[in-house]
Amino acid sequence: MSLNRKFVNVSAGVPGQKGAEIIEQRKQYVPNGVGNNTPIVVEKAHGAIVEDVDGNLYLDFAGAIGTLNAGHTPAEVVNAIKNQAENLIHSCFHVGMYESYIELAKKLTEITPGDFNKKTILLNSGAEAVENAVKIARKFTGRSGIVSFSRAFHGRTLLGMSLTSKVKPYKYKMGPFAPATYKAQFPYLTNKPEGLSVEEYTDFCINQFKDFLLTEVSPEEIAAVIMEPVQGEGGFNVPPKRFVQEIFSVCKQHGILFIADEVQTGFGRTGSFFASSQFEIEPDLITMSKSLAAGVPISAVTGRAEIMDAPNPGEIGGTYGGSPLGCVAALEVIKKIEEENLCDRANEIGEKIKDYFKELQTEYNCIFDIRGLGAMVGIEFVDPRDNQPAKDLVAALTKTCYENGLIILSAGVHSNIIRFLSPLVISDEELEEGLDIIKCALEKVVSELVTEVK
Ligand SMILES: Cc1ncc(COP(=O)(O)O)c(C=O)c1O
């Protein structure tokens, strides 16, 4: 499979000698539980290209799990961080306010869906945004119940885990979990019973949710429903629009707040700034992180002003929340997404990936489903002999891609889906080279692993 490539070069071996030595040290000093998808030790990265410590060059289709919509080290962001670092690294917003926090808070109220007064709190990580959205929702409603969905992912803190719905590796033997958290069923079109149309299945899922409110928890006990408009970790599941709208309207009916967790879907990934607008809903609260600041740790909750104002001074926040470095980086990222039309670019990238796999699907019947919104595309693989999730095939595929210079991630409760989270600044040529690496890897893996599949 060693082809001449324009962008990729793994001639030092993967990992190379220096990388292998560092990985040995990592094994000694970093716990096993901190997983590594790929044994790459990164030296530097620009745009959609990552260079490791041995000088190997990789194309990046993982984007630090969807953190780099604006690309690795965008010049505007790097300059803003440098300037900021020279003047003020941190004063803690609770102790010494700074303008960039307020500027970013304002900007997020402007670009999030909903033409009503909003406010924003800034934090550090996606899980922390989720934690705070829940605290705010409970304080505002005076209710305790929080409903999330099957196949959801909301982070690794106690509450994040409690709301998450993939047992291994996220929750196994980590309980007991936070009380008053409930799981409703999320549509999963792969499991749609044969004979039901999508419309009928949507009705079925809506009725299931209404039944859940009778059998699991009463609406007046629920503070909030939290939903990823497109599920990320759970397999890039795009729910039927009517399902999302109906849940939203049931929430409205019962005074339940709707929290859209846009940590992975936000900032252009799905072809609009936020996926919620494509479902034509205006969430009460939105959680954001990942691509907000091109990799500088920062997160946010933006929501209706009266809801955001429910907690009293000191009840929400934290030492590092909305650090000056994160704020200036985020303001530059948002400007870049706007000025370079990265939302439109996400749609182009998504179409290219989908078209490519539709073509491949005619040759490989292990490609079961091609789905997604914008550039958030997932490809689900099954073993066509028994229609079972092809976890081993996907593991071999991602490994072979890595060995040939492409960083790519899996997703889904069976880890049988590959997901595309490349920077949106990727060029067509880079994208095509990456797709070709996947095609060659698929050919190799299918012929080696499951000879009868093809
Ligand atoms: C939808 C969603 N919510 C929350 C999180 C947690 O974010 P973090 O890992 O920054 O805590 C993630 C991370 O993948 C996510 O995809």
The ligand as a Tripos MOL2 file, in Angstrom:
@<TRIPOS>MOLECULE
LIG
   16    16     1     0     0
SMALL
NO_CHARGES

@<TRIPOS>ATOM
      1 C1        -21.7590   16.1350   22.8130 C.3       1 LIG1
      2 C2        -20.6500   16.1810   23.8160 C.ar      1 LIG1
      3 N1        -20.8850   16.6650   25.0320 N.ar      1 LIG1
      4 C3        -19.9100   16.7380   25.9660 C.ar      1 LIG1
      5 C4        -18.6430   16.2910   25.6920 C.ar      1 LIG1
      6 C5        -17.5700   16.3530   26.7440 C.3       1 LIG1
      7 O1        -16.6270   17.2940   26.4100 O.3       1 LIG1
      8 P1        -15.1860   17.2900   27.1360 P.3       1 LIG1
      9 O2        -14.4800   16.0620   26.6860 O.co2     1 LIG1
     10 O3        -14.5560   18.5600   26.6860 O.co2     1 LIG1
     11 O4        -15.4600   17.2960   28.6040 O.co2     1 LIG1
     12 C6        -18.3540   15.7720   24.4260 C.ar      1 LIG1
     13 C7        -17.0020   15.2700   24.1060 C.2       1 LIG1
     14 O5        -16.7830   14.5030   23.2050 O.2       1 LIG1
     15 C8        -19.3820   15.7090   23.4680 C.ar      1 LIG1
     16 O6        -19.1580   15.2160   22.2330 O.3       1 LIG1
@<TRIPOS>BOND
     1     1     2 1
     2     2     3 ar
     3     2    15 ar
     4     3     4 ar
     5     4     5 ar
     6     5     6 1
     7     5    12 ar
     8     6     7 1
     9     7     8 1
    10     8     9 2
    11     8    10 1
    12     8    11 1
    13    12    13 1
    14    12    15 ar
    15    13    14 2
    16    15    16 1
@<TRIPOS>SUBSTRUCTURE
     1 LIG1         1 GROUP 0 **** ****
